Amino acid sequence: MAFAFHNYAVPVFLSLLAVIPFEGTGGSHLSHNNRRERDNPTPKSLHFTLFQHESRNKTGFVIVNGVEGSEGKGESSIPFGTLFVFQDPLTAKPNRSSKQLGTAEGTSITSGLDGLSSISVAKLTLRVKNHKGSISIVGGTNTLERSDYPVVGGTQDFLFVHGYLTSSPLHAKSSTLVYKIGFHLYWPPPSY
């Protein structure tokens, strides 16, 4: 079956290219783009900060313990291969009792032998600045330093959003970690 598909894939692809309309590069095309730029409003963007509160064995749990003896020497290190899941509140201020504006839920797998880095996947459900919906992110997390995450999807008011999030650890009390999350979101201009 796969061999038969392979024999037809290139002709089908070339046939599809033949029917896609391409615009010319003449003067009228350039003036059309200039008119389009004048008619489009400035792309919409949204920038704000929230605080993620992660409490071990309350909002975050180790599901699979990593390889014993592989962790680094710091108390912030986690054994290699540890699978951690979380559903943490996102608040307006670093204080946990401040207004909750969303929830971060996801998973993280310790991927560094030093126990300080991991691969994280998360969905952040938000109710901020007249916007409601969720944002999906994927990326690498460093336990001690700022981490950047690309936005890979969104729902409701965040549909088609692009951008990135930053996460910086603020302080760690015995079993609670607080992260400052910076949101840098951009909506593409409408296409005509």
N, C-alpha and C positions, 0 to 999 in steps of 0.2 A: 504494500500500500504506500509506504513512504517513498519507495523508488518511483512509483508512478507519479506521485505528487511532485517530486523533484524534477521529473522530465517536463512538466507543464508549468512550473512556477515562473521561470524566466519569461516565456511567451505571454503568460497572463499579466505579469507585472508590466511588460512593455506595452501591452494592449491598453492597460489602465492609464499609462503615461500619455498615450496617444489621444485619449479623450479628455484629459484635464486641460481646461482653458488656461492659456498663458497670456498675460497682457504684454503689449508691445513696449518698446523703450523710446517711443517718439516723444515729441514735445507735449502732445496732449496728455500723455501718461503722467509726465512730471507736473503739469498744472493740476491734474486730477488729484495727485497726492498732496499738493499744496492746499487745495481747497479742503481736502479731507482733514488735514492737520488744523486748519482754521476752525472747522466745524466741531471738532472733538474737544470736549472739555479736558482739563488737565487730569491725568490719571489720578484716581483716588488712592489715598494712603492713610494708614492709621498706625500710630506709634504710642505705646503705653507700657507700663511696668506692673507686674503682679508678683506675689510672693507665694512660693510653693512650700507647704509644711508637710514633711514626711516623718512620720512616727513609726519606728520599728515595732512590729507586732500589733499595730493599731490601724495604720493606713498603708503600710508596706510590709511584705512578707517574703522570706526566703522560701522558695518552692523546692529547689534542688541545691544542695550544698556542693560547693566546688571541690577541687582536688586539695586535700589536706597537705599542709607544708609548702604550698605554692605562694601563699600570701606574702606581701612585703612586710617590712618591719613596723610601719606606722599603724596606729589604731584605726585609721580611715581605710586601710586596705581590706579587700574582700577576696577570699580564695578564688583562683582561676576557675572559670566554668560555672560559677554560682548563678542561678536563675532567680531573679527577684521580680515580684509584681507589686504594683502600687495603685492606689486610688486616693490621691492627695487633694486636699482643698487648696484653691488659689484665692488669696485674699488681697485686698487693696493695700495693706500695710504689712510690715514684717511681723506685727503682733498677731498671733493666731486668733484673737478675739475680734479683730477688725472684720469688716464686711466681706463675706465670701462672694466672689464674682465668677467662680468657675471651679472645675474639677480637672485634674490631670490624672489620666489612667493609662497604664501601659506596663511594659516589661523591660528589663535590663539584664544583660548577660555579661558577666565579668570576662573581658577578652584580653586583658593584659596580665602577663605573668607576675607583674609587680602588685597586682590587686587594686590598682588605682584607675584603670580605664575599663570602659564597658561599651557595648553597643546597645542603644536604646531605641525603642519604638513607643510612641505615645499619641494619644488623642486628648486634646484639651478642649473641653466643652466650656463655652464662655457666654456671659451676659454682661457686656461692657459697652459703654458709649453708644447706646441705641443699636447695638449689633448683638445678634443671638445666633449661635451655631457652634460648630466644632472645627478645629484645625488639627491636621495630622502631621507629625514630624518623625524623622528618622535621623539618627546620627550617632557620633561617638561622644561619650561623656567622660570627663576627667573629674575625679572626686575632689581634687584640690584647686583646680583652676577653672577659668571661664571656658564654657563649651558653646559652640555654635551649631544650630540645627536648621537644615532647610525645611521649609514648609512643602509638603508633598501632596496636600489635598485639603479640602474644606467642605462644609455643608452649610445649608441655609444662607445666612448673610455673608458667610465666608466662602461661598462657592466660587471657584476660579481664582482664589486669592494666591498670590505669590509672596515670597519674602523669606525671612529667617527669624529665629528666636535665639536669644542668648540666655545662658543659665550660669549664674555665678553663686558659689556657696557663700552664705553670709556667716553663719555660725552653727556649731553643732553642740547641743546639750546632750546629755547622756544618751538618750534614745531618739532625739528629735533633730532633724536637719532642716534648715531654712535656706531656700534658694531664691535669688532675685532673678525673675524671668523678664527679659526685655522682648517686646513684640515689635517687629518691623514688617508691616504688611502692606502689600500693594495689589491693587486690582488692575487688570489689563484694561486699556481703553476699549470701548465697544467696537466691534467690527461691522462693517457695512457690506 
